[in-house]
Amino acid sequence: MISRDKHDRMANAIRFLSMDAVEKAKSGHPGLPMGAADIATVLFTRFMKHDPKNPDWADRDRFVLSAGHGSMLLYSLLYLLGYEDITIDEIKNFRQLGSRTAGHPEFGHAAGIETTTGPLGQGLANSVGMAIAERILNARYGDDLVDHYTYVLAGDGCLMEGISQEALTLAGHLKLNKLIVLFDDNQISIDGSTSLTDSTDQCERFEASGWNTMRIDGHDPDAIAGAIESAKKADKPTLIACRTTIGFGAPTKSGTAKVHGSPLGAEEIAGARKALGWDAEPFVVPSDILDDWRLAGLHSAKERKAWEDRLAAADAETRGEFERRMRGDLPETFSAAMLEYKEKLAAEPPKVASRKASEMALEAINAALPETIGGSADLTGSNNTKTSQTGPISAEDFSGRYVHYGIREHGMAAAMNGMTLHGGIIPYGGTFLTFSDYARPAMRLASLMQIRSIFVMTHDSIGLGEDGPTHQPVEHLAALRAIPNHLVFRPADAIETAECWQVAIESRKAPSTLALSRQNLAPVRTSHEADNLCARGAYELAGSDDDARVTLFATGSEVEVAMAAKALLDAAGHPARVVSVPCFELFEQQSDDYRKAVTGNAPVKIAIEAGIRQGWDAIIGSDGIFIGMTGFGASAPAPELYKHFGITAEAAASAAQKRLAELG
Ligand SMILES: Cc1ncc(C[n+]2csc(CCOP(=O)(O)OP(=O)(O)O)c2C)c(N)n1
């Protein structure tokens, strides 16, 4: 049992490391770590199941600092608890180039950082995915191997963000009782008091969505401990509203927005040292306090050992699969299964929409991989994300493999990231491509974190027809391609769809988006190729016997248009070739030689894509011809729209002929 005095000194270690690091960096947010230090101290000294010496222990409790601006809280904890990645030098290098202690916690920088946070609300939504993953894996592997809590520290900002509503209602519905949110209820944000803009009773709000809630004094260690204790026994997720004083200990600035996001200044820090009775130099933690923290870091070592024994005692097959899934490796049988599926397709190429082709590919993938968890934001029948293997999960039964995310695109994408980060699961989730805008902040973070979340975005152009311009993406392919480290696939037929899916599944360090058509597509790949041609991003689909005068580049549904344009041009005596470009990013990664060979040197280059031109100049040059969209679409049957917007083989062929005539 930790005495009150000791608790205070341990919490003060967090406060002073945070104050001093922000001061040295001349930037950062001291207010939150100072205010939430008591909560964090109780959580990590009395409850967190983790092992700084084995930070990847699969059954560790997860801690998510959703209020990522308070990063010094997390870095202080990791240093104090003995995580080797965060040394005192890293603390001194807070916010400097190359340090592990970035302005906001970045996944991959150091063990113990479970996710990248900073965009408010994301961490909370990630944690819902982590808690779902825990339940799904628990249903598969039992309490012996998977039985842990997910703790979140969230601030006013996280709870004001819209994504919090999506996250909390899903968590409440699924009765994720091992999710415990500690709300740093300090009533202060950047502009001042939260009363300037908000009068929500957060406890009532959460209760309305099926949560257990409590209000406590966030500076009273026993109250904090009692609340967590009771939260652990709840049959619902729990919100603990911890009333705190932002910048606790700062003599003149505490309780005000002035401590939120800027260094306190030497005088204020000196005052805090006096007020809290802390006479250690900056970055020095008195050895008895450091010892106490390091001891706290050892608390779960026995438990980890017992867990390892249980894992060792599991039957070889279960253990092997569990370990493989947690490593994120695929079973060796996977590529053979995909090859076999592709062979079957080539024997009888189907004319189907690529969303349907995606469902067919998923049927093969889900049979081969028990770790895929599907889902959709209420468009299951349209996104074709459900297969015969994927029964729904529910609060009562997590043995299924499908999440009905509800109309919560942003929450879905962030929860998927949480599942990926948890490990053991490869999540994929669907909506319409145009609504990727609603999910984009989480999709961007998946790219930044270099994690394998797979976004299934159907209805990928004006080809969706009558629903009209609200639903017809035009700039979305370009916008998603603009995100670094994001694989955007737009397959042209069933074989390409299978190939793109395979790359997405095998892509360990980048998320993927599959842009898929609503309308049926004629097969363009009709013979079997063992090689995954889509893995190179672009490839010659149809060559020409004579020197080509025209190269037609296209993606997805417009590859068919390009093939028809080639036929017209060939017949008119202008040899043409077609290059399918299912993934810009992968094409960019190919060697110069490969790219030159695929691009070719025909004098006329044309790209056909039912979206905007942006991004295409890299392939066709600024003098290339683009056949696509220049503005929003319209509501009409798809074939009429293609004619209306001039995305036809005839238009492409005549543009090429005109250019050839100009060239002489
Ligand atoms: C999506 C998003 N919008 C805006 C910001 C900028 N921002 C960082 S912290 C903050 C205020 C957060 O207030 P609160 O959660 O109460 O934190 P505290 O003041 O208690 O530290 C804002 C607006 C952000 N990080 N993310």
The ligand as an SDF file (V2000), in Angstrom:
LIG
                    3D

 26 27  0  0  0  0  0  0  0  0999 V2000
   -8.9980   17.3400  -33.7650 C   0  0  0  0  0  0  0  0  0  0  0  0
   -8.2210   18.3570  -33.0040 C   0  0  0  0  0  0  0  0  0  0  0  0
   -8.6540   19.6240  -32.9860 N   0  0  0  0  0  0  0  0  0  0  0  0
   -7.9460   20.5780  -32.3470 C   0  0  0  0  0  0  0  0  0  0  0  0
   -6.7890   20.2550  -31.7000 C   0  0  0  0  0  0  0  0  0  0  0  0
   -5.9660   21.3410  -31.0240 C   0  0  0  0  0  0  0  0  0  0  0  0
   -6.0720   21.1900  -29.5660 N   0  0  0  0  0  0  0  0  0  0  0  0
   -5.1330   20.5600  -28.8560 C   0  0  0  0  0  0  0  0  0  0  0  0
   -5.4880   20.4670  -27.2330 S   0  0  0  0  0  0  0  0  0  0  0  0
   -6.9240   21.3260  -27.4510 C   0  0  0  0  0  0  0  0  0  0  0  0
   -7.8080   21.6290  -26.2710 C   0  0  0  0  0  0  0  0  0  0  0  0
   -8.0910   20.4040  -25.5280 C   0  0  0  0  0  0  0  0  0  0  0  0
   -8.7330   20.6890  -24.3290 O   0  0  0  0  0  0  0  0  0  0  0  0
   -8.7610   19.5920  -23.2000 P   0  0  0  0  0  0  0  0  0  0  0  0
   -9.0370   18.2680  -23.7800 O   0  0  0  0  0  0  0  0  0  0  0  0
   -9.6670   20.0740  -22.1360 O   0  0  0  0  0  0  0  0  0  0  0  0
   -7.2620   19.5280  -22.6940 O   0  0  0  0  0  0  0  0  0  0  0  0
   -6.6280   20.3220  -21.4790 P   0  0  0  0  0  0  0  0  0  0  0  0
   -6.9050   21.7850  -21.7040 O   0  0  0  0  0  0  0  0  0  0  0  0
   -7.2810   19.8170  -20.2780 O   0  0  0  0  0  0  0  0  0  0  0  0
   -5.1730   20.0160  -21.5540 O   0  0  0  0  0  0  0  0  0  0  0  0
   -7.1040   21.6490  -28.7910 C   0  0  0  0  0  0  0  0  0  0  0  0
   -8.2610   22.3960  -29.3070 C   0  0  0  0  0  0  0  0  0  0  0  0
   -6.3780   18.9160  -31.7430 C   0  0  0  0  0  0  0  0  0  0  0  0
   -5.2610   18.5020  -31.1580 N   0  0  0  0  0  0  0  0  0  0  0  0
   -7.1330   17.9840  -32.3760 N   0  0  0  0  0  0  0  0  0  0  0  0
  1  2  1  0
  2  3  1  0
  2 26  2  0
  3  4  2  0
  4  5  1  0
  5  6  1  0
  5 24  2  0
  6  7  1  0
  7  8  2  0
  7 22  1  0
  8  9  1  0
  9 10  1  0
 10 11  1  0
 10 22  2  0
 11 12  1  0
 12 13  1  0
 13 14  1  0
 14 15  2  0
 14 16  1  0
 14 17  1  0
 17 18  1  0
 18 19  2  0
 18 20  1  0
 18 21  1  0
 22 23  1  0
 24 25  1  0
 24 26  1  0
M  CHG  1   7   1
M  END
$$$$
